Amino acid sequence: MLKPAFPALEIFAQLPPGGLLLTPNNRLRNRCQQVFAAQQSPGACWMPPPVESLRSWLDKLWFQLQQRNWQPALQQVLNREQRQLLWQRALDESLDRQLLNSQQLCRDADSALAQLLQWQLISDLSQIDEALTPLLEQFALSMRSDELPLCAMIKAFATELQAHSAITPDQRDQLILRAFQEGILEPVAQIDTAGFAQISPLANALIHAGATTVNERPGLTQQSELSVAACADLDEELYQAALWAGQKLAENPGHSVGIVVNNLGQCRAQVEAVFSRVLEPQYLDPQQPHYTLPFNFSAGTPLAQTPVGSAALQLLSLLQDEWDYPQLQNILFSPFWGDDSETWLRSALFRRLQKLELRRIDGATLRYWAERTAEVLHLESPQLPRQLEQMAERARRWQRAPAEIWAARFSETLTALNWPGSRNPDSQEYQQLMQWESILEEFAALSACGGNLTLTQALQLLRQIASRTPFQAETRDGPLQILGVLEAGGLAFDHLRLVGFGQQQWPPAPVPNPLLPIQWQKHWKMPRASAERELELARELTADLQNASGDIVVSYTCEEDGVQQGLSSLFESPQQAQHFAEGALHNHYSQLAQACQLEKIEDNKLPPLTPAECEQVRGGASVLKAQALSPLNAQLRFRLGASSFTQPDIGLGPAERGNVVHQVLAEFWQQCGTLAQLQAMDDEQRQAQIERSVERSLGSVRKKYNHLPIGFWAMEKQRLERLLQQWLSVELDRPNFSVEKVEWEQAVEIGGLHFNLRLDRLDQLASGEQLVIDYKTGIPSIRDWLTQRIREPQLPLYALFQPDAHAIAFGQVRNGDCKWNGCGDLEHPITGIKAVGDTEKESPYGTWSNLVEHWRYSLESLATEYRSGVATLAFDRPSDNNSELWPLNRWPEREQITE
């Protein structure tokens, strides 16, 4: 059993009647109670020991004053969120906050006022000027109290407190002290304090006023064997600590083992993951029933980060009207929303929304596509569209209201969404549900201070309460305790390991309050005020930790933020601790790997396409391109439907910009069909035609991106007009031509596959020849037409089915670099379109017919490969190895096996 690091039983025995033992926290108080209870006879009746934590003692004293109807005690003591609301109002009245982080400023102001009250520098907020002026003069600060921003904020805050007949917890402590001084409360005979590392002047005055005699009980001292473990990073520190703890428990299950982690609150999730992996690996199996881990944390998980709390806040965000993709994904796939009957609908809806490539999804879009997707899946009476419409109706109908009204609305909303789902919650989820109800009650209590709130304000406040409310699962007391530095104070262990005590972490860096003069904070040694104050406190805590056990291991990381470091200088140079090479789980994996020789079977072929699948191949020429780059990836993308979605940009993405350029050029050449017509236009006519083409093309795109401002479309219109002017200057340098077809669809068959192709443009030249054109906004290369496996098959495929075509070309429509890039056999040459024999040095294709035959043979081979199901994991070039498909083609694992 874990015991306090001071003689609790001896203290209880020496306390006079009415005496009291005070501890700094409830954890230490509970340990004293357990030690006392363990000494009592089984079945006997006995009184609880006289021990209280400082906070619970003050709570009881305040309750006594209220029971006695003492007038100053008949005021409401505000919690953190209530004070935050009043500080926000005080800030609005006293300062210009346009360039300020108001929430952080309010937290700093609340902390600064608490320090002034706890250090007894002020007592009456209405006389703040009189209290602060002597302090400013004492330190020769060249300012008046009314020039101190905090002073103005405190005055406004005091006005708000008076209007609500409320006080802060620190003012309550001052009133308790006043009650002792005025004889309203009677002091006890004796108070003994134990386990305190630091105490404020106000708390110290309360303790001395509350007892005739006060004794400070020092902790036990013992000789400890100290060893050190240097680790590469925090993960290795935790891994070594978990292996060490497992060894100690295996040697003696009855011993108490403590793991003290510096900054535990910031790395709790990482600590839990490592210790679970080492000590309870089956806990990580999602198929295992959820149970309580065999170790105790002193730091809880914020309720907002628990499964139940996080799901509730996510579902309530459906009342808002806009979401980003990660947020919407968490909502749609939440296991705490309804049952599993509509999983297919939510999955299909999310994939459809991703294809829109919008930066954010608004409510109207979400509801529209939920209806459409349900119709496509032929679902009868789907709940999702109805629930989304219900949420939209509530959001439209609900206006400003007090917090208690919003609390009722939020409960109704979650009930309408069938939260927390249809399955029975396990023990921890049930506890989280109970705590969720308690924070709703705490949120409703903000009505007295919050006034009427908007939906956004209400959700923000509820999220703040859930984020600061720790969830600690009810667990049995185990031998392994994981604690923070302050929580470990006053406790004794059989074995103790300290994690994260390098030179840069211990002592911690000072963080003074920005609203209080630094001279004040240093002089009165306020918390986190200076390096000297942190060093003094760290020395006290280090001494307490070294007296907490006879077997101590301290570890640190050899490098922190790219800087080499050693062990904190507050520890002596101890001997090296045992290093654990591997854990039991790793050994188990090794045994499984060595248990038998696995047979390797090469699987590089999928079933051939059926005749029906060959009749309509989706993807067009992209199928042949993908087969040329990587056969397996081609099969994954176009047969199995593996796809990735473009990350939405703030404006138009590269693909969308390219599509707009295609539309503009199509619009222009549909109106101006020949070079003669283009030449006949003067500058004004040509500009007018360009503007009409751009305007019509942007019209359809604006509907999709209606959230973009007018100024964006004005710049996009200007860009497209300038780009089209540059391209038309290239067109004017060509010999005579007429545009035969634009955006023309054609059905073709090659290698047994049937495709539908869309041709950007087909020109009829004066000599009777045809030129096949494909617009590109990037920088294409014609060398991709000449390789054995054609990497850009689109234009060669078009050329095969245009018997009069004698050249193909990319129209490179790029700002400042517009030109033709192609090859062929033309009677009248065009700049940028090379003769077939000049495409590359020692070209094997001397004539256009030779090149066309090469294309025919290569494309038929690629089509036959795809139709036959050839799916080898090979790449035409290393750059074709796209990481987006690694989860399916398992390329990294294959590489590891090869190595």
N, C-alpha and C positions, 0 to 999 in steps of 0.2 A: 504494500500500500504506500502511495506517495505521501510523504509527511512534510510539514513545515520545517524550515531551517532554524527554528528556535524552539525552546522547551515549552510547548503549549500547555502540557499537563501541569508542569511546574508553575506556570503563570496562573492557571486556573486555581490551583491549590492555594496560592498566596494572595489571591484577590479577596478583599474584604466583602461582606454582604453589600450588594448593589454595585460592586466594581464591574469594570468592563474592559475587555480586550478589543482594541481597534486594529483593523488591517486595511491595507490600501485598496483591496479589491475583493469581490465576492469569491473568486477562486480560492484565495488564501483563507478566507473565512470558512468556506466549506471544508477545506482540508483540516482546519482546527476542529470543526464539529465532528468530522469522521474519526479523527484520532481520539477524541473524547468518547465517542460512541463505542469505539472498539474496546475500551477499557471497562465498559459497563457489563454487569452480569446478564446473561441471556434471560429474557422473560421479566426482568426487573423494570420497575417504573422509575424514571429519572427525568430531571429537568434539563432542558437544553443548556449548553454552556453559555456563559455571558460573553459572547464574541459577536462583533458586528464589523462590516466594512464601513469606511468613513461615509460613503454616500448613503448607505441604508440607514445609518445612525442619524444623519441629518434629515432624511426623509421622515423618520419616526418623530423626531423633534418638531418638525414643521406640522405634522399631523396633530401632535399634541396641542400646539398653539392654536390650530384651527378648531379643535374640539373645545378648547377653553374660550372660544369666541374672542380671541385677542384681535383687536381691530386691524392692526397692520398686517396680520396674517390672512385676512379675508381678501386676498388678491390672487389672480391667476398667475401661475409660474409658466412662462412660455417655453415651448420646446424649440428646436433649431429652426424648423420651417416657419413657425410663427414669427420668430425673431427676424428671419430673413425677409419676410414680407414687410415687416415694420421698418427694417433698415432700408429696404428698397424705396419705400415712401419717403423716409428721411433723406435719402440720397437725392431723390427727385426734387425735394424742396430746398436742399442746401447747396448742391453742386451742379455744375454743368457737366453732364455725363455723356456727351456726344462721342467723345474719344476714349471712354473708359470701359473696362470690363466690369460692368456693374455688379454682377454676381460675386466675382472674386473680391471686389472692393467691399461689398457688404460683409463677406466672411471675415476679411481682415479687420474691418471695423468692429465686428462682434468680438473677435479675439482680443483686439486692443482694449476694448472696454472691460472685458473679463479680467485682463491682466491688471488694469488700473484698480479694479475693485478688489481682486484677490491680494494685491500687494498693498491694499489700504491707502492708496494715494488719493482716492476720492471716495466720498461716502454719499453725497447728495448730488444727483445729476442736475438738479435745478441751479446749483451753485458751482457749475463746472469752471467758470472763469476764475472765481476766487480760489479754487483748488489748484488750478494749473499755473496761474501766474507766478506764485512763489517757486514752483518747480522750474519754470523757464528761467527765472532770475538766478536760481541757485546754480544752474549750469551755464549761465551767461549766454543763453541762446538769443540771438538778435531777432526776436519776433514777439508779438503779443499773442495772447491766447486766442483772440478772434481771428488771427492770421493762420492758426493751425487748422487745416481742413477737418481733422478729426473732431475738433471742438464744435464746429458748426453741425457736423453730423450727429454728435451726441445730443446736442440741444434739440434738434428735430426729432431724434429717436425718443428722447425723454418726453416730448410732447405727445408722441404717438402712444407711449406706454401709459401716460396719464389718461389719455382719451379712452383707452381700453381697460383701465383699472388693472394693469398687469405689471409684472416685474420679471427680471431675468433670474436665472438660478443663482447667480453671484449676489444679487441684491437680496434674495431669500436668505443666503448664508449670513449676510450682514444683519438682517433682521433677527435671525436666530441668536447671533452674538449679542445684539441689543437686548433680547429677551433675557439672556443670562445676566447681563449687566444690570438690568432693572429688576431682577428677582422674579420675573414671570416664570422662568424655568429654574428648577433647583439643581445645582451640580451634584453629581454622584461622588461617592467617597474617593474612588480611585479609577484612573484610566491608564492602562498600559498600552503602548503602541509598539508594533512589531512589523517588520517587513517594508517600512517606508524608505524609498530611495530619495525622494524629494517631496517637499510639502510647502505650500504657499503660506505667507504670513497670516492670511485670514483663517485658513484651516488650522494653523498652529494656535492662533488666538482662540478659536472655537474649542479646541481640545483642552486648553488650559482653563478656559472659562467654564467648561462643562464638568470639571472635576476638582476636588480639593487637592488631590495629589496626582501628578502625572509622571509616569516612568517610561523611559524609552528603553525597550528591551533589545539588546543587540542580538545578532544572529550567532549561531554556533560556529566556532572555528575548528577546522580540521586540516590535517596534512593531506594534500592531494597529490596524486601522481599525474603530471601533465605531459601530454605528448602532442605532436603537431603533425598535420597532414597537408601537404601542398598539392593542389589540384589544378588542372588546366582551366576549368570553368565551373560555373555554379552547378551545372548538370552533373558533372563528375563529383563535386562536393556532396551533393544530395545522394547520388548513387552510392558513394563510399559510406555515407552516414547510414543509409538504409541497410547495406550489407553488414555494417558494424552492429546496428541495432538488432538485426536478425540473429547474429551470432551470440550476442549477450542474452537474448531471450531464450535461445536454444540451450545455452549453458545453464541458465537458472530462470525458469519462467516466472518465478515469484519476485524477482528483483524489479525495481523501478528504473526505467530508462528515460532520460530526457534528451530531446533534440531542440536546442535553442537556435533559431534561425534569425539572423539580423535582417531587418526589414521584411518580416514574414508577411505582412499585409500586402506587399507588392508582388510576391512570388508564391502565394499560397497555392494556386492552381498547379504550378510546376512542381512544388513540393509534394502535393497529393498524388500527382501522376507518377512521379518517380517511386515514392514509397509503395504505391499500389502495385506498380510493375514488379517490384522486387519482393515485397512481402505477401501480396495477395494478387498474383497475376490473373487468376480466374475472374477477379472483379472486373477486368477490362473486357471480358467476353460479353457482347450484347445479349446473348442468349441466356446468360446466367440471371437468376432472380436478383433484384437489387437488394443489397443488405448493407449493414453498417460496417465500416472498415474497422479493423482491430487496433486503431490508434486514435488518440484524441487530439484535436486542434484547439488551441486557445483562441485563434482567429476564425470567425465564421465567414461564410460566403455571402456577399450582399444578395438580398432576396431578388433583386432585379437580374442577377446572373444565374439564379437557379432555374431549372427547367420550367417549373410551374409559373414562377414570377415573370420570367422572360417571355413566356408564351402569352400571358395575360396582357402585358404591355404591348406586345406586337399586335395582338388581335384588336386592342383598343385603338391602335393607329389606323385601323380601317375607317374610323370616323373622320380621318383627315382625307384630303383629296389628291394627294400626290405622293409617290413613293419611288425610290430608286430600286434597281434590280435586286441587290442583296437583301434589302428590307422586304421586298415583295416575295422573294424566294422563301425567306424564313416564315412569312405569314402563310403562304399557300401550302407549304409542306410541314406545317406544325402538327405533331401528333396529338396535340391537346385541342384540336378543333374538329368537332364532329367525330365521325367514324371513318373507316377505310373504304366506304362504298364509292367515294368520289375521288379517289387518288388519281385515277386515270384522267379525269376531267381537269384536275388542278395541274397535273403534269403537262397535259397537252396545252392548257391555257398558258402556262409559263413559257413553253417553247415557242408558242405563237407570238407572245409578246416580245420575246427576244429577237425574233425575226424583224420586228418593226424597227429595231436599232434606234429607239428613242432614248434620250438621256434620262428622262424620268417618265413614269407612267401616271397619267392623271385618272381620276375616278371614272369619267365618262368612257375613256378607252378601255379600262379594265372591265367595266360592266358590259360594254358592247361585245367585246371578244369572249367574255364568259358565256353570253347568250349564243353567239355564233358557234363557239367550240362545242357547247352542249348539243346544238342542232346537228353538227357534223358527226358527233359520236352517237347520235340517235338515242339519247338518254331520256327516259320518261320521268317527268317531275323532278329535275335536278334541284338540289337545295342551294348550290353555290350562287347562281344568278339571283335567286330570290333574297338570299342573305345579303349580298352586296347591294342590292337595291334598297333593302331595309336599312343598311348602314348609311347610305346616301341620304335617305329620307330623314333619318334621325339627325344627321349632321346639318341638314338644311333647316330643320325645325327647331333644334336646340340653340338657344341664344345664351347670352351671359346669365350666370347663376352663381349662387354661393357654393362653397366647396361641398357642403352636405348634400345639396341637390345633385351636383356632379357625381358624388360617390354613389348615390342611388342609381343615377343614369349608367354609370360604368358597370354596376352589378347587373342591371337589366340587359346591357349590351352583351356581356359575357354569357349570360344565360341564353340569350337569343342565338348565340353562336355555338351553343352546346359545349361550352368550356366547362371542365377540362377534358372532355372526350367521353367516350362510352365505356372504356375499360375501367376496372377498379384500380384506384391509385395504390401504390405501395406505401410503406410506412413513412418514408421520407417525403414523398409527394403529399401525403395527407397532412403532415406537419407543415409543409409549405402552404397548403391551402388554408390551414388555420391561421398562419401568420399573415397571409394575404388579407384575410378578413380584418385582422387587427390593424394593418396599415391603412385599410380603407376607413376604419374608424378614426385613426389618427389624422388622415387626410380630411375627413369631415369636420374635425375639430378646428380646422383653419378658417372656418366660416366667420368666426369672431374677428379675425385679423385681416382676412383676405378680401373681403368685399365681394363684388360680383366678378367672376372670372370668365374669360373666353375659353373655348375648348382647348386651344393651344396652351394657354396658361395652366389650365387644370391638369392636362396630361403631363406638362413639364414638372409641376409640383408633385404629382403622384410618382413620377419616375425618380425624382430626387429623394423622396421618402423611401422608396423601395431600394434605392442605391445605397443609402446610409444605414438601412436596417439589416443587421447581420442575421443570417440563418445558421443556426447551430443545431444539427440533428441531435435528438436525445439519444445518448449512447451510454452503455455501461462503462464504468471506470476501468480502463485497461492499464497495463503496466507501461505502455509506451506513450509518452506525452510529447507533442510538438508545440513549442511555445515561442512567442516573441521575447525580446530581451526584458522588457518591463514586466511581462506576465510571469516570467521565471523567478522574479525577485521574491525572496522569502521562502522558497521551496528547496527541499533536499532530495537528492537522487542517489541511487546506488551507482549508476553510471550516467555520465553526462557528456554530450558532444555539442560543441559550439560551431556553427556553420556561418561563414561569411564575415570573418574577422580579420580582413587584410588591412593594410595601412590606409587605404583610401576609404574604407567603410567604417573603421572604428578608430577614434571617435568619429561620429557623424559630423558632416559639415553644418555650420550654424545657419539658421534661417530666421533672421530677426523680422519682427513685424514692421512692414513698410510705413505704417501710419504713426508709429511712436518714435520719438527721437531716439537714436541709437545710444546716446549718452545715458538716457534713463534706463534703458534695457540692460546695458552693461553694469551700471552702478548698482542696481537692485537685483542683478543676476536673474533676470527673467528667462523663461524657457527659450532655448535655441537662440539666445541673444548674441553670443560671441563664441569664438573658438575656445577661450579660456573657460567659459561656463560649460561647454560641451566636454572639454577635457576633464574638468572636475567631476561632472556627473558620470562620465565613462569610467573614471578610476573607481568610483564608489560601486558602480554596477559590476565592473570586472572583479573587484575584490569579493563581492557577494557571490558571483558565479563560481569563483575559484574555491569558495568555502561551501559550495552546494553539494559537492561529491568528492569522494576519495579517488575516483577514476574519471579523468577528464581528457577528452581529445578536442583540440581546437584546429579548425581547418580554414583555409583561405585559397583564393584563386591567384595564380602566379601572374595574371595579367588582367587589368581592369581598364576598359576604354582605351585599349591599345598601349597602355603604360605598364611596364613591369613593376611588380610590387612584392613585398614580403609580408610576414606576419606583423600584426599591430604591435607597436613597441610597448603597449601596456601589458603584454605577456612576456614572461621570461623566455629565454631560449631553451625550449624543452627538447626531449628526445623525439625521434621520428616515430610516428604511429604506424601500425600495421596497414599495409596496402592490400586491398582485396582485388585479386586479378579478375575473376569472373564470378557471376552469381549462379544460383541454382537453375534459374530459367535458361541462361545461356548454355549451361552444361546440358540441360535437357534437349535443347535444340541441336546441340552438337551430336548427342547420342542418336537422335532421330535421323540426322543427316548421314551418320556413319552406320546405321543399322543395316542397310541393304544397298545394293548397287541399282540405281534406277535405270530403266531402259529408255533411251531417247528415240523418239519417232519423229521424223521430219514431216511436218504437215504444211505443205505449200500449195495446196490446191483445194478450192471450194467446188461444190457441185456445179456442173455446167448450167448455163441459163436454159430455161425451158423455152419452147417456141413462142409461148405467149409473152415471156419476158423479153424476147428478142424483137417482138413486133413494135414495142414502144419503149426505147431506152431513154430514161430520164438523164438529163445532164448534157446532152448534145455532144459537141466536140470536146467538152471538158472531160468526158469519160476517157477518150483516147489520150488526152494530155496526162491525166492522172496515171493511166496504165503505163505510159512511157516513163514517168518519173519514179513510180514505185507501185508495182502490181498489187501488193497486199493493201496498201493505203487506198488504191482505187476501188478495190472490192469493199473495203470497210465504208468508204464514203458513199458510193453510189448503189451498192446492193444492200448493205446493212443500215444505211441511213445515218452513219456517224457524221456529225456536223459540228462546227464551231461557229460562234456568233461574234460579229465584229463589236468591239467595245465602242459604245456610243461616244461621239465627240460633242463638244459644246455646240458646234454648228453642224455643217455637213461633213460627213466622213469622206475619205478619198474615193471610195466606190460610188457614193452618191454624187459627188462632184463630176466623176467620169460619166455617169448616166445622164446628168444634166447637159454636159457638152455634147453627147450623142443626140439628145433630143433637140438641142438648138440647131445643130448641123442638119438634122433631118428636116426640121421645120423650114430652114432656109432653102434647101435644095428642092423641097416640094413646091415652093413658090418660084424659085429661080432655077429652071431646069437645065440651062446650057451655059457654056462659057460666053456665047454671044450676048445673052441676056445680061450676064454679069458685067460685061464690058460696056454695054449700052447704058448702064446706070451711072448717073453722076454721083458725086460724094454724098449729097443730101439724100438722094433716093436709096443709095446703098445703106446709109446709116439708118434710115427709116425702116428698111426691110430687116436690118439686123435687130433693131429695137423691138419690132413686132415678133420676130422669132424668139428672142430672149424672153419677152413678156409672156408669150404663150407657153413656153417651156417651163418657166418658173411657176406658172399658175398651179399646176398639179402638185409640185413639190411643196408649195406653201401650205397646202392642206395637211400634209403629213407633219410639217414642222411649224405649226401655227404658233408655237410658244416663242419663236425667234422674233426679235423686234424688227420694226420697219427699217431701221438703219442698217441692219444686217443684209436685208434683201436689196437695199439700194447699193451697197458695196458689191454684192454678188452680181447684180445686174451690170454694174460698171466693169467688173472683172470679165464677165462673159462677152460683153461688147468689145472690149479691148482685145480679148483673145480671138474673137471671130474676125476682127479686122486684120490681125496678123495672119490668120490662116487664109483669108481670101487673097491676100497679097501673094501667097504661094500658089494659089489656084490660078491667078491671072498670068503667071509665068509659063503655064502649060500650053501645049498645042491645043487646037480646037477639040471640044468634047461635049457630050450631052450626058446628063445623069439619067440612066435607064431605069434603075430601081433603087429604092431607099427603104431600109428596114424591112426587107423582103423575107418571108418565111418559105422554106423549101424542105420537102421530105426527101431523104436520100437513104440509100442502103449500101453498106460496105461490110464485107466479112461476115455476112449473116445478121448484122445489126441494123435496125431502122432508127434513124435520127430525124428530128425536126431542127433545122438550122435557121438562124436568123442572120441574113446578110446585111451588113451596115450600108454598103453602097456598091453599085455596079455601073461603071461608066462605059459608054459607047464612044470609041475614038473615031476620028475622021477617016482613018485607014481601014475601018471595018473591024478592028480588033476590039476586045473588051478588056477592061482593067478591073480587077476585084480589089476592093478597098475595105480595110478595117481600121477604125479610128482608135488611137491610143493616146492617153494623157501621160503615160510614163515614157520610158526610153526602151523601146523594143530592139531586138537583134534578129537579123535575117539568118544568122548562123544556126538558129534553132530549127530552121527548115531543112538544113543540110545534114544533120546528124543521122545516124543509123536508126535510132528511135526518135522520131520527130517530136520535139518538145513543145512546139507551138503548131498544132495540127489544124487550127481553125481555117486559116486562109488556104493552105494546100487542099483541104477537104472541099472548100468552096470551088476551087479551081478545077477539081476533078469532074464536077458536075456542071461546069460552064464550058461547053465545047469551043466557044469562040474566044475564051479568055486566053490571052497571051502574056499576062503579067499579073502579079499580085503585089500589094504594097500596104505597108502600115502608113496611115496618115498620122504623123506625130504632131498632135495638137497640144503644144506645150508653150507656156508663156516665155517669149524670148528665144524659143528654139523650135519653131514650126518648120517641118520639112517632110519630104517623102523618104521612105526607107523600104525598098523592095527589090525585086528582080523579075526579069522576064525577057521576052523577045519582041520588041516594039519597033515599028517602022520609023516612027518619029520619037526619039529618045525624050525622056522626062528626067529632069535633074533629081538625083537621089534614087532612081530606079535603074539598077545595074543590069547589064547584059548577063545572061546565065553563066557564060564562061568567065566573067570577071568577078563573080561573087566571092571567090577566095583563091589563094595561090594554089596552082596545080589542081584546079577544080576537076573532079571526075565527071561532072555533068557539063557536056559541051553545048547541048541544045536544050531548048524548052521541052521537047518531047522526052528527052532523057530524064530531065528533072521530074516531069509529071509521072513517068513510069516509076521512078524511085519513090515518089509520094504514094502512088497507088499500092506498091508492094509493101511499104512500111506501114501504111495505115491499115491495110487488110491484115497484116500480121498482128498489129496491136488489137484490132477488133476481134480476131480469132482468139488471141490470148484471153481477152476479157470474157468472151462468150464461153470459152472452155473452163473458166474459173481459175486460171493461173494466178497464184497469190503468193509469190515469193517475196520475202522481205529483203529487197535490194533497192538501191537508189542509183539513179542515173548519175547524180552528182551528190557529194556530201551535203551540200546546202539544201537538197530536197528533203532531208530528214526533219520533218515537221514535228515539233514536240507536242503539238495538240493531240496527236493520235498515239502517243506513247502509252497511255493507259490501256489501249486496245492491242496495239502491235507488240507491246512489251519489249521495246528496243533496249532500254537500259538493263533489264534483267538478262537479256540475251548477251549483251556485251560483257556483263559480269561473269557469265558462265564461260564465255570465250576466253576471258583473261585468266 
